[in-house]
Amino acid sequence: MQMWNFFSDVAVKWGLPALVLIFWYLDSREQKKLFADMLAQQQKQADQHFTQTQQMLDTLQWLGANMARLDTKISANQYCPVVRKSDE
């Protein structure tokens, strides 16, 4: 409430330029809030993207390890007739 009393006193003393400055100040304050909210949202999205990328990397590493294990089992399979014939 004290702020509004100050603004009204300034507007009475200095007129239109004071009103313009008061509205500019209020708009600037709102823009700062919006910008801070936007930055917080951007940071949240960046964190989510990082988490998703980390999960995808872990999944790809797991799949690569399983493919290598499968390839080793296929290559070392002594019970498969195709593998036994290629070794002979």
JOBEL-V949852 format. One record per backbone hydrogen bond with DSSP energy under -0.5 kcal/mol. NH is the residue of the N-H (numbers start at 1). CO is the residue of the C=O. E is the energy in kcal/mol with one decimal. If there is no record, write none. Layout:
<<NH:CO:E> <NH:CO:E>>
//
This chain:
<<5:1:-1.7> <6:2:-2.1> <7:3:-2.5> <8:4:-2.6> <9:5:-2.3> <10:6:-2.4> <11:7:-2.6> <12:8:-2.1> <13:9:-2.1> <14:10:-3.0> <15:11:-1.8> <17:14:-0.6> <19:15:-1.8> <20:16:-2.6> <21:17:-2.3> <22:18:-2.5> <23:19:-2.7> <24:20:-2.4> <25:21:-2.5> <26:22:-2.5> <27:23:-2.5> <28:24:-2.7> <29:25:-2.2> <30:26:-1.9> <31:27:-2.6> <32:28:-2.1> <33:29:-1.7> <34:30:-2.5> <35:31:-2.7> <36:32:-2.5> <37:33:-2.4> <38:34:-2.5> <39:35:-2.5> <40:36:-2.2> <41:37:-2.3> <42:38:-2.4> <43:39:-2.3> <44:40:-2.1> <45:41:-2.3> <46:42:-2.3> <47:43:-2.3> <48:44:-2.2> <49:45:-2.5> <50:46:-2.3> <51:47:-2.3> <52:48:-2.5> <53:49:-2.6> <54:50:-2.4> <55:51:-2.3> <56:52:-2.3> <57:53:-2.3> <58:54:-2.3> <59:55:-2.2> <60:56:-2.5> <61:57:-2.3> <62:58:-2.2> <63:59:-2.7> <64:60:-2.4> <65:61:-2.3> <66:62:-2.3> <67:63:-2.4> <68:64:-2.2> <69:65:-2.3> <70:66:-2.5> <71:67:-2.6> <72:68:-2.3> <73:69:-2.3> <74:70:-2.4> <75:71:-2.5> <76:72:-2.1> <77:74:-0.9> <78:76:-0.7> <84:80:-2.1> <85:81:-2.2> <86:82:-1.6> <87:83:-1.5> <88:84:-1.3>>
//
